[in-house]
Amino acid sequence: MAFLTRKWTKELDYRLIKELWAFTENRTAVRFAYEWRDDAGNWFRRTETKTGNLRPNGLMQRRLASINDLPITKPSASSIGSLWGCPPDHKGLSDLGL
């Protein structure tokens, strides 16, 4: 709770889009991109690629991630989507060039 409280106090107007790359019986691969602004009005985009091995009970056994942050200009409505999610026909990360 404390971690998320600190994170979302810093990352305002959080917008997220995900893309599932692969899923097998015990492995996952997912791509994320999200945008947020800080309290000074500066916008950022974080892109992540995560892979993981799952235990038989479905919990994560091992997780590897590559995470990149960069400053951006204010996002357009068509970039990552609205504050509360994307419509079903919204472009995916590959379509957006991310």
C-alpha positions in Angstrom: 0.0 0.0 0.0 2.8 2.4 0.9 4.6 1.8 -2.4 1.5 2.4 -4.5 0.6 5.5 -2.5 4.0 7.0 -3.1 4.0 5.9 -6.8 0.6 7.4 -7.6 1.2 10.5 -5.6 4.1 11.2 -8.0 2.6 9.7 -11.2 -0.5 11.9 -11.9 -3.1 11.2 -14.8 -1.7 7.7 -15.2 -2.5 6.1 -18.6 -1.7 2.5 -19.4 -1.9 0.1 -22.4 -0.7 -3.5 -22.3 0.1 -6.1 -25.0 0.3 -9.8 -24.3 3.2 -11.3 -26.2 3.1 -14.9 -25.1 1.5 -17.2 -22.6 2.2 -20.9 -22.1 1.6 -23.3 -19.2 4.3 -21.7 -17.1 5.7 -18.6 -18.9 4.4 -15.2 -19.7 5.7 -12.2 -21.8 4.0 -8.9 -21.6 4.7 -5.4 -22.9 3.5 -2.2 -21.2 3.6 1.5 -22.0 2.2 4.1 -19.7 2.3 7.9 -19.5 1.9 10.2 -16.5 2.7 13.8 -15.5 4.4 15.0 -12.4 3.0 17.8 -10.2 5.1 20.4 -12.2 3.2 19.4 -15.4 6.1 17.4 -17.0 5.0 14.3 -18.9 6.8 11.0 -19.1 6.4 7.6 -20.9 7.6 4.3 -19.5 7.9 1.3 -21.7 8.4 -2.2 -20.1 8.9 -5.7 -21.4 8.4 -8.4 -18.7 8.9 -12.1 -18.9 8.2 -14.5 -16.1 8.2 -18.1 -15.1 5.2 -19.3 -13.1 5.0 -21.8 -10.3 2.4 -24.7 -10.6 0.1 -22.7 -8.3 0.2 -19.7 -10.8 2.3 -17.4 -8.6 5.4 -15.7 -10.1 8.6 -17.7 -9.6 11.0 -15.6 -11.7 10.5 -12.2 -13.3 12.8 -10.3 -15.7 12.0 -6.8 -16.9 13.5 -4.2 -19.1 12.2 -0.7 -18.2 12.8 2.6 -20.0 11.6 6.1 -19.0 11.7 9.2 -21.2 10.3 12.7 -21.0 7.6 13.5 -23.6 5.4 16.4 -24.6 1.8 16.3 -23.4 0.3 13.1 -24.9 -2.5 13.3 -27.4 -5.8 11.5 -26.7 -4.8 8.9 -29.3 -1.5 7.9 -27.8 -1.9 5.8 -24.7 -5.6 6.3 -24.2 -7.8 8.0 -21.7 -7.2 8.2 -18.0 -9.6 5.3 -17.3 -8.7 2.9 -20.1 -8.9 2.5 -23.8 -11.9 1.6 -25.9 -11.9 -1.9 -27.4 -10.9 -0.6 -30.9 -7.9 1.4 -29.6 -4.6 0.8 -31.4 -2.2 -1.6 -29.7 1.4 -0.8 -28.8 2.8 -2.2 -32.1 0.3 -0.1 -34.1 1.4 3.0 -32.1 5.0 2.3 -32.8 5.9 1.6 -29.2 
